[in-house]
Amino acid sequence: MNILTLHGINLNMFGKRDPAQYGTVTLAEIDERVRALGQELGAEVESFQTNCEGAMCERIHAAHGEAVDAVLINAGAWTHYSYGIRDALAILTVPIVEVHMSNIHAREPFRHTSVIADIALGQIAGFGVDSYLLGLRAAVAAVQARA
């Protein structure tokens, strides 16, 4: 089972950016924890991060032709306005799980809307790193249910 984890804009700054909101864990530490849980669950996890919207769309397009079984995505701020990333994700025929470290529904009003939510299997927000781990568990379960 192959799971693609996508990290959007500014998420490479985890550990430095707004520790009160996101904690001090780095993106490398998040990726390692997700990969380790993936191994436990029988899944190979690949991670990709970019601050370039076009590069994110290109990676999603590439996933369409690869043996990707599910996508875990934290699009960062793109969550709230990037119809380009939303439309790229909609091309995929695999389960998509949206995750956020913070509770986007308890933050600024512009963060309450996700343009990805309607094409995602579900959304997990507000649990810090555990949002990624819970999201991975949901993605693996969805893939297993399809088999």
C-alpha positions as CSV (number, residue, x, y, z in Angstrom):
1,M,0.0,0.0,0.0
2,N,1.4,3.4,-1.0
3,I,0.3,6.6,0.7
4,L,1.3,10.0,-0.6
5,T,1.5,12.7,2.1
6,L,1.4,16.3,0.7
7,H,2.4,19.3,2.7
8,G,1.6,22.7,1.4
9,I,2.8,26.3,1.7
10,N,4.8,27.3,4.7
11,L,4.6,23.9,6.4
12,N,8.3,23.5,6.0
13,M,8.5,26.1,8.8
14,F,6.8,23.8,11.4
15,G,8.9,24.1,14.5
16,K,9.7,27.7,13.9
17,R,6.3,29.2,12.8
18,D,3.9,30.2,15.5
19,P,4.8,27.5,18.1
20,A,1.8,28.5,20.2
21,Q,-0.4,27.3,17.4
22,Y,1.6,24.5,15.8
23,G,4.1,23.4,18.5
24,T,7.8,22.9,18.1
25,V,7.8,19.7,16.1
26,T,9.5,20.0,12.7
27,L,8.2,18.8,9.3
28,A,11.0,16.2,9.3
29,E,9.8,14.9,12.6
30,I,6.2,14.7,11.4
31,D,7.3,12.9,8.3
32,E,9.3,10.4,10.4
33,R,6.4,9.7,12.7
34,V,4.0,9.2,9.7
35,R,6.5,6.9,8.0
36,A,7.0,4.9,11.2
37,L,3.2,4.5,11.7
38,G,2.9,3.6,8.0
39,Q,5.3,0.7,8.5
40,E,3.3,-0.5,11.4
41,L,0.1,-0.4,9.3
42,G,1.7,-2.0,6.2
43,A,2.0,1.1,4.2
44,E,4.8,2.8,2.4
45,V,4.6,6.6,2.9
46,E,6.1,9.2,0.6
47,S,6.2,12.8,1.7
48,F,6.3,15.9,-0.5
49,Q,6.4,19.6,0.5
50,T,6.4,22.7,-1.6
51,N,5.7,26.4,-1.4
52,C,4.9,26.5,-5.1
53,E,1.3,25.9,-6.0
54,G,2.2,24.7,-9.5
55,A,4.7,22.2,-8.1
56,M,2.0,20.9,-5.8
57,C,-0.4,20.4,-8.8
58,E,2.4,18.7,-10.8
59,R,3.0,16.3,-7.9
60,I,-0.7,15.5,-7.7
61,H,-0.8,15.0,-11.5
62,A,2.1,12.6,-11.2
63,A,0.3,10.6,-8.5
64,H,-2.5,10.0,-10.9
65,G,-0.2,7.7,-13.0
66,E,1.6,6.1,-10.1
67,A,0.6,3.3,-7.8
68,V,-0.7,5.7,-5.1
69,D,-3.5,4.2,-3.0
70,A,-4.4,7.2,-1.0
71,V,-3.4,10.8,-0.3
72,L,-3.0,12.6,3.0
73,I,-2.9,16.4,2.5
74,N,-2.3,19.4,4.7
75,A,-2.5,22.1,2.0
76,G,-1.8,24.9,4.6
77,A,-3.3,28.2,3.5
78,W,-4.1,26.8,0.1
79,T,-6.8,24.9,1.8
80,H,-8.9,28.0,1.9
81,Y,-8.6,29.3,-1.7
82,S,-6.7,27.1,-4.1
83,Y,-9.2,25.8,-6.6
84,G,-6.2,24.7,-8.7
85,I,-5.0,22.2,-6.1
86,R,-8.6,21.2,-5.4
87,D,-9.2,20.5,-9.1
88,A,-5.9,18.6,-9.3
89,L,-6.9,16.4,-6.3
90,A,-10.3,15.8,-7.9
91,I,-8.6,14.0,-10.8
92,L,-7.5,11.3,-8.4
93,T,-9.6,8.2,-7.9
94,V,-8.1,7.3,-4.5
95,P,-9.2,8.3,-1.0
96,I,-8.0,11.8,0.1
97,V,-7.8,12.7,3.7
98,E,-7.4,16.3,4.7
99,V,-5.4,17.1,7.9
100,H,-4.5,20.2,9.8
101,M,-2.4,20.6,12.9
102,S,-4.6,23.4,14.3
103,N,-8.4,23.5,14.5
104,I,-9.1,25.6,11.5
105,H,-12.7,26.0,12.6
106,A,-11.6,27.7,15.8
107,R,-9.3,30.2,14.1
108,E,-9.8,33.3,11.9
109,P,-13.0,33.2,9.9
110,F,-11.2,32.9,6.5
111,R,-9.7,29.6,7.7
112,H,-13.2,28.0,8.4
113,T,-13.7,27.2,4.7
114,S,-11.9,24.4,2.9
115,V,-12.2,24.2,-0.8
116,I,-10.8,20.6,-0.5
117,A,-13.3,19.3,2.0
118,D,-16.0,18.3,-0.5
119,I,-13.7,16.0,-2.4
120,A,-12.0,14.6,0.7
121,L,-13.1,11.4,2.4
122,G,-12.8,13.4,5.6
123,Q,-11.0,16.1,7.5
124,I,-9.0,15.8,10.8
125,A,-8.0,19.1,12.4
126,G,-6.8,20.4,15.8
127,F,-4.8,17.5,17.1
128,G,-1.3,18.6,16.2
129,V,0.9,15.8,14.9
130,D,-1.8,13.3,15.8
131,S,-3.9,14.9,13.0
132,Y,-1.5,13.3,10.6
133,L,-1.4,10.0,12.4
134,L,-5.2,9.8,12.6
135,G,-5.4,10.8,9.0
136,L,-3.0,8.1,8.0
137,R,-5.0,5.5,9.9
138,A,-8.2,6.7,8.1
139,A,-6.5,6.6,4.7
140,V,-5.2,3.0,5.3
141,A,-8.6,1.9,6.5
142,A,-10.2,3.4,3.4
143,V,-7.8,1.6,1.1
144,Q,-8.4,-1.7,3.0
145,A,-12.2,-1.2,2.7
146,R,-11.9,-0.8,-1.1
147,A,-9.9,-4.0,-1.5
